[in-house]
Amino acid sequence: MHFESPPPRFVTGLRELAANYDVVLCDVWGVVHNGIIQYEKATDALRRFREKGGSVILITNAPRARARVQSFLDNLHVPRDAYDGIVTSGDVTISLIRERAGQPLAYIGPPEDMSLFDEAQSALSDPLRFVDVDAATYAVCIGLEHAERETPEDYDARLQTLRARNAEFVCANPDIVVEMGDKLVYCAGALAERYEALGGRVVQAGKPHAEIYRRAIALAAEVRGCSIDPARVLAIGDSAHTDIKGGEAQGFDTLFITSGIHRAELHAETGAGPLDAAALHQFLDHLDFAPTGTATELLW
């Protein structure tokens, strides 16, 4: 199926849209920062939206609890007055681990990045049962062990072992790739995609799936002290297949930031130049969904 409607509205700044929305659900990695530096114009735009009476919930596929994400944002000097709260796929993953208490689980991810399990364990009486992939009933994947030098193909043997056991694959970060400075590195979503191709069962904790949005809207309702009208929510992100697809599926308007993970496809000079309108049109034409608006970056 191809999307053949006219191209979405091009937006020069959030100020053009702000009056139409009470809540912004804003992606983090690729919109607010690139893993190394914060985007000051983006955080300024979010701050100004809040000053106009709006609420900002940061919604991220980071496979970590919200407190750790907030600490990371603090280290990048992202001002806390740019947002009202944070919802992460890590929070969803913690709930999924607790629901499977007692089952033998395999961990796939960086050896030093297991804080999710500490959070999950804190609410359980019995210790989590970590095993190798050949003994697991489910696996939790946070990412590649060494994302800066590995590819998803390096995990095929482990994925095939899990598939032979009909093990469930809990994906803590559905993103396929993410920016790390000026590079793209693979995320857990790339392994989940390969596992699904083998016929394996995958449970996705983050965007574009519904649970993380349910939590984000519940948090927004708590912040504002009232129920949230989906027509008054704007989802902002740089990933077409997670941020935009997920926001649209929930009935929200969406703003697609083109200079994030798709910049090499959509901007001239292999991502370093201005937006290529023809490339954008072709890109959107091959999707079965489309953003309400597009912008090269998040500005006020």
Salt bridges, closest charged atoms under 4 A:
GLU16 OE1 - ARG9 NH2 3.20
ASP22 OD1 - ARG232 NH2 2.97
ASP27 OD1 - LYS207 NZ 2.76
ASP44 OD1 - ARG47 NH1 3.34
ASP44 OD2 - ARG48 NE 2.87
ASP74 OD2 - ARG80 NH2 2.58
ASP81 OD1 - ARG47 NE 3.27
ASP84 OD1 - ARG50 NH2 2.85
ASP91 OD2 - ARG66 NE 3.36
GLU99 OE1 - ARG100 NH1 3.53
ASP113 OD2 - ARG64 NH2 2.73
GLU145 OE2 - ARG158 NH1 2.78
GLU148 OE2 - ARG149 NH1 3.30
GLU153 OE2 - ARG194 NH1 3.73
ASP156 OD1 - ARG194 NE 2.86
GLU168 OE1 - ARG100 NE 2.78
GLU168 OE2 - ARG201 NH1 4.00
GLU179 OE2 - ARG263 NH1 2.51
GLU211 OE2 - ARG214 NH2 2.68
GLU211 OE2 - ARG215 NE 2.91
ASP243 OD1 - LYS207 NZ 2.66
GLU265 OE2 - HIS262 ND1 2.96
